[in-house]
């Protein structure tokens, strides 16, 4: 997934650099593309963080169950 995102960013940058636009238009397009990629990165980071929390909670619950079953013996 990371390679895909990197490739997409490089492709977008090259397309912008090769497009016949003024410097101001080009800078605005590059800025907009960068803002979009930053937002995508933030969304992915939130998603990964949420999943890590879920896995941590599951592991803690499993440890409590194991501890409870060992204590009952």
C-alpha positions as CSV (number, residue, x, y, z in Angstrom):
1,X,0.0,0.0,0.0
2,X,2.8,2.4,0.8
3,X,4.5,1.7,-2.5
4,X,1.3,2.4,-4.3
5,X,0.8,5.7,-2.5
6,X,4.4,6.7,-3.2
7,X,4.0,5.8,-6.9
8,X,0.8,7.8,-7.1
9,X,2.5,10.8,-5.6
10,X,5.5,10.6,-8.0
11,X,3.2,10.1,-10.9
12,X,1.0,13.1,-9.9
13,X,4.1,15.3,-9.4
14,X,5.5,14.3,-12.8
15,X,2.2,15.0,-14.5
16,X,2.0,18.4,-12.9
17,X,5.5,19.3,-13.9
18,X,5.0,18.3,-17.5
19,X,1.6,20.0,-17.8
20,X,1.6,23.4,-19.7
21,X,0.6,25.6,-16.8
22,X,1.9,28.8,-15.4
23,X,4.1,28.7,-12.3
24,X,1.3,30.0,-10.0
25,X,-1.2,27.4,-11.3
26,X,1.5,24.6,-11.0
27,X,2.3,25.6,-7.4
28,X,-1.4,25.6,-6.5
29,X,-1.9,22.2,-8.0
30,X,1.2,20.8,-6.3
31,X,0.0,22.3,-3.0
32,X,-3.5,20.8,-3.4
33,X,-2.1,17.4,-4.3
34,X,0.2,17.6,-1.2
35,X,-2.7,18.6,1.0
36,X,-4.7,15.6,-0.3
37,X,-1.9,13.2,0.3
38,X,-1.3,14.5,3.8
39,X,-5.0,14.1,4.6
40,X,-4.9,10.5,3.2
41,X,-1.9,9.8,5.4
42,X,-3.7,11.1,8.5
43,X,-6.8,9.0,7.7
44,X,-4.6,5.9,7.3
45,X,-2.8,6.7,10.6
46,X,-6.1,7.0,12.5
47,X,-7.2,3.7,10.9
48,X,-4.0,1.9,12.0
49,X,-4.2,3.4,15.4
50,X,-7.8,2.3,15.9
51,X,-6.9,-1.2,14.8
52,X,-3.9,-1.4,17.1
53,X,-6.1,-0.4,20.0
54,X,-8.7,-3.1,19.1
55,X,-5.9,-5.7,19.0
56,X,-4.5,-4.5,22.3
57,X,-7.9,-4.7,23.9
58,X,-8.4,-8.2,22.6
59,X,-5.0,-9.3,23.9
60,X,-5.7,-7.9,27.3
61,X,-9.1,-9.6,27.4
62,X,-7.5,-12.9,26.5
63,X,-4.9,-12.5,29.2
64,X,-7.7,-11.8,31.8
65,X,-9.5,-14.9,30.7
66,X,-6.3,-17.0,31.0
67,X,-5.5,-15.5,34.4
68,X,-9.1,-16.1,35.6
69,X,-9.0,-19.8,34.4
70,X,-5.6,-20.4,36.1
71,X,-6.8,-18.8,39.3
72,X,-9.9,-21.0,39.4
73,X,-7.7,-24.2,39.3
